[in-house]
């Protein structure tokens, strides 16, 4: 057995110490009794997704315009300096 395999075995043994003996059975039982989300939950999820998308779009639009305005200002300053330098030569 390689050192890597031994380390994985140690990690599995350590993890088993944290889990109850019937962990797999509990997971299967909970999955069988798990209810499907109802219509109200889907509506809340859809509203949350819509709100997040709108927020990201507005933030992107605002920041994009802010960055573009700043870049245009910096480029106009650079262009004015170049014009001033050319006229002084």
C-alpha positions in Angstrom: 0.0 0.0 0.0 1.4 3.4 -1.0 1.9 6.3 1.3 -1.0 8.1 -0.4 -3.4 5.1 0.1 -2.4 4.9 3.8 -3.1 8.6 4.3 -6.5 8.1 2.7 -7.3 5.2 5.0 -6.3 7.3 8.0 -8.6 10.1 6.8 -11.5 7.7 6.3 -11.0 6.2 9.7 -10.8 9.7 11.2 -14.0 10.7 9.4 -15.8 7.6 10.6 -15.1 8.7 14.1 -17.2 11.9 13.5 -20.2 10.1 12.0 -22.7 8.0 13.8 -22.8 4.3 13.0 -26.1 4.5 11.1 -25.3 7.6 9.2 -26.0 6.1 5.8 -29.4 4.8 7.0 -30.3 8.2 8.4 -29.4 9.9 5.1 -31.5 7.5 3.1 -34.5 7.8 5.5 -34.4 11.6 5.4 -34.2 11.5 1.6 -37.2 9.3 1.4 -39.2 11.5 3.7 -38.0 14.8 2.1 -40.9 16.8 0.7 -40.7 18.6 -2.6 -40.7 22.4 -2.5 -44.2 23.8 -2.9 -45.2 26.6 -5.2 -44.6 29.3 -2.6 -41.0 28.3 -2.2 -40.5 28.4 -6.0 -42.0 31.9 -6.1 -39.6 33.0 -3.4 -36.7 31.5 -5.2 -37.7 33.1 -8.5 -38.1 36.5 -6.9 -34.7 36.2 -5.2 -33.0 35.2 -8.5 -34.7 38.1 -10.3 -33.7 40.6 -7.6 -30.1 39.3 -7.7 -29.9 39.6 -11.5 -31.4 43.1 -11.5 -28.9 44.2 -8.8 -25.9 42.8 -10.7 -27.1 44.4 -13.9 -27.6 47.8 -12.3 -24.3 47.6 -10.5 -22.5 46.5 -13.7 -24.1 49.3 -15.7 -23.3 52.0 -13.0 -19.7 50.8 -12.5 -19.2 50.4 -16.2 -20.4 53.9 -16.9 -18.3 55.3 -14.0 -15.2 53.6 -15.2 -15.8 54.6 -18.8 -16.3 58.2 -17.8 -13.1 58.2 -15.7 -11.1 56.6 -18.6 -12.5 59.2 -21.1 -11.5 62.0 -18.7 -8.0 60.6 -18.3 -7.6 60.2 -22.0 -8.8 63.7 -22.7 -6.3 65.0 -20.2 -3.6 63.0 -21.9 -4.7 64.3 -25.3 -4.6 67.9 -24.1 -1.1 67.3 -22.7 0.0 65.9 -26.0 -1.5 68.8 -27.9 0.2 71.3 -25.6 3.5 69.5 -26.0 3.2 69.5 -29.8 2.4 73.2 -29.9 5.4 74.0 -27.7 7.9 72.1 -29.9 
